[in-house]
Amino acid sequence: MESGCIQTAMAMGLTSKKASARSVCAERKNLITVCRFSVKTLLEKYTAEPIDDSSEEFINFAAILEHILSHRFKGNTAGSGSWFSSDGQRSFWEYIRLACSKVQNNCIASIENIENISTSRAKGRAWIRVALMEKRLSEYVSTALRDTRTTRRFYDDGAIMLREEATVLTGMLIGLSAIDFSFCLKGETLDGKSSAVIDYTPYLKFTQSYDYLSDEEDRRSVDSSNSEESVPEHPYIPLVTDEESWSNKCRKMEQRFKIVYAQKGYLEELVRLRESQLKNVETENKRLRAKVEELTVQSQQEKKELEAIVLELQAQLRSFHSLEQLSAEVSLNSDSQKTDGRQNGDAAWTSAGNNVCCRAF
């Protein structure tokens, strides 16, 4: 009897553990899926005007990304079912602050020094906005993921940041580099007092798709690190049934194609952005080269003018010295003539006096 109770308890515990694993798997798939839809919506809604906090699409994207970065975060204290700490004082920002410190010219120190942002959650939200304005959000996340030691330190098993879905996330975030963002880092959106809430309503028009992880082969590749989470079907949305028809297979292939096509669109948009930036740089380079050539010609002309002025001044200086010498010679000759004249006059007076004296006698 006692052994039967023990076996029943073990069976119930195993069932509960499997159910928990399925729930975590469902969370990962749901978050990645709505994130894909959100990024696609941002790219479709984007125009020439920068996106700011008034955009409902961005507000929802920021909430989704906050949930992803907080999925099974070890700092959570509100229970295993909550993705945020109850006091808001510890969040994914603690992880980002350490894991992204090696990113060159990062914004970590700037966010830490913002006066009106004090809580960890508010700093995390500010970092999302600054990284988007810098067009480096994907770079920050991919750099953080490479620091596996820090990542495992902050996240529990089954977290998105510890699974291959994180690589899918960085790929999706690349497309956001094609969008211009402009945010004011203050206000209620960054107060850190309220939890981010995802509005699923805008995504109801999208066909639910979990195909990138639905097949058995994909599940084995993704869940190889934790076999207990490799479940044959989704607990909430059974994508593959025993009586799957060819039409369902075609639908799945179509959905898979749409996902790949959307990712292709992100990359093409990024390529167009880089090409545009390259053209702008080339134009600026040509302008600067023309300016340098113009300044070079101008400097050479000024140099020739200065050389001519120097030669003219040297000629004037030589002429001035010649005039001084001539004036000195003229003055010397004049003095000499005056001396000779004075001597001749004295001699004449002496001769005349002698003649007078002789006549007298």
MOLINDA-V329713 format. One line per field, one symbol per residue. phi: phi as a letter, one per 20 degrees, with the letter a starting at -180 (. if undefined). psi: psi as a letter, one per 30 degrees, with the letter a starting at -180 (. if undefined). Layout:
phi=???
psi=???
//
This chain:
phi=.fffffffffffffffffffffffffgfffffffffffffffffefcfffecfeffffgffffffffffdflffffceofeddcffemebbfgfffgefdfefflfdgffffeffecdeffffffffgffffffmcffffffffffeffffffdcegnfgfddffffffffffgfffededbcdeaoffdfmedffdeeegfefffffbcffceffffffffeffbffeedfbffdcfecdfdfeffffffffffffffffffffffffffffffffffffffffffffffffffffffffffffffffffffffffffffffffffffffffffffffffffffffffffffffffffff
psi=eeeeeeeeeeeeeeeeeeeeeeeeeeeeeeeeefeeeeeeeeeefkafklkaffkeeeeeeeeeeeeefgjhkffkgglffkgklefgfkafeeeeeefgffkkhlgeeeefgkegjeleeeeeeeeeeeeeefhgeeeeeeeeefieeeefefklkflefglffeeeeeeefeffffkkkjljilaffgfgeklkkkjfefgffkkkkgffgeleeeeeeegffjfffjkflkfejjeklfhkleeeeeeeeeeeeeeeeeeeeeeeeeeeeeeeeeeeeeeeeeeeeeeeeeeeeeeeeeeeeeeeeeeeeeeeeeeeeeeeeeeeeeeeeeeeeeeeeeeeeeeeeeeeeeeeeeee.
//
